[in-house]
Amino acid sequence: ALWKKIRTLTAAKDRAVEAEDYEEAKRCKDMIARLRQIGQSLRDLEERKHQAVRNEDYDVAKALKVEIDNLRKQAERPGSGVACNTGTPRLPTVAAAVPQQQQPPAPTLTVFEPNGPP
């Protein structure tokens, strides 16, 4: 299930980069890193749980199972941690925050009268 989410997020990140929505691309990148970290933690916990079962240490195995279940729920919870738009690409959000460059004022022409003030 995590690898599917990572694949979906990678596609969303690629779409964001193509749309030059770098803020969105960074959110996707951060979510991918978070999910990979959760995946590694799950693998480590599963291995520890299997070792506990081999050692017939069922209290430890039960505690590890609870921890694994909680971590899986955390990974599956939408909007937890970093959110990334995995649907259709959005319009870049940064462009709206950057003011457009204003045109410089038109030059003024000063006319001096021959007998007037300089």
N, C-alpha and C positions, 0 to 999 in steps of 0.2 A: 504494500500500500504506500509506503514512503517513497519508493522509487517512482511510482506513478506521479505522486505529487511533485517530486523533484523534476521529472520530465516535463510536466505541465508548466512548472515555474520557469524552467529553462526556456521553453518556447515563449512564454510571456516576456521574459527578459530580452530575448532576441527581438521580439516585436517592438518592445519599448526602445531598444537601441536603434532599430530601423526608423522609428518615429522620432528619434532624437529626444526621447523623454528619459533623460539620464537619471532623474530623481526616481522614477518608477523602476528603471533598470537596477538601480542600487537597492531599492526595497526588495526586488526579486532576488538579487544576489545574496542579500542578507538572510532572506528566508531560506534559500537553498542551503547556505552554510549552516543555519540553525537546524534544519532537518537532517543534514548529514551528521551533525554533531549528535542529535538525538538517535539517529540510526546506529552510530558507533556505541553510544551508551547502552542502547538496547542489546546490541550484540554482546557487549561485556557483561551485562546483567544476566542475559540468558546463559552464557557460559558459566558464570558463578552459580546460577540456579542449578544447572545440570551437575556441576561439581558437588553442590550440597546434597543433591538427590543421590549421587553415587556414594557419598559419605554417609548417607541415611540421616542427614541433619535436616529434618523436615521443617523445623521451626525457621531456620535460615531460608530454606527453599520457599516457604510460605511468604516470608517477609520480602524476599526478592521478587516473587510473583506479584505482590501488591505494588511494589515499586515499578515493575515493568508495566503493569496495567495502567498505573497513573501516568507514566511517561508516554504510553501510546495514546491515552486520552488527550494529553496535552498536545501531542503532535497532530491529532485529528481535529482539534477544536479550531473552527474557522475564526480568523481574526486574532488569534492569540499571538502575542509577540509582534512580529512585523507583518504587515498586510501587503499583498502584492496583487495587482489586478490581473487575473488570469483569463479574463474574457477578452472582448475586442479591445484593441488598443485605444487608450484615451488620448485626447489632445494634450500636448505638453502643458504642464501646469506652471513651469518656470516662466514661460513666455508672458503669461498674464501678470506675473509679479514684477517683471522688468519694465520700467517705463520706456516708452518709445523716445528716441532721440528727437529733441525739439529742433526745429529749423532756426538758424540764427536770424536775428532781426534784419530786415532789409536795411542796407546802408542808407543813411540820410545825406542828402546833398545840402551843403551850406553855401548859400550865395551871399557874397559880400558886396555891398553897395559901395561905389567909389567914394562917396562923401559920408557914408555911415560909419558906425562903430566897427572896429576891426574884429 
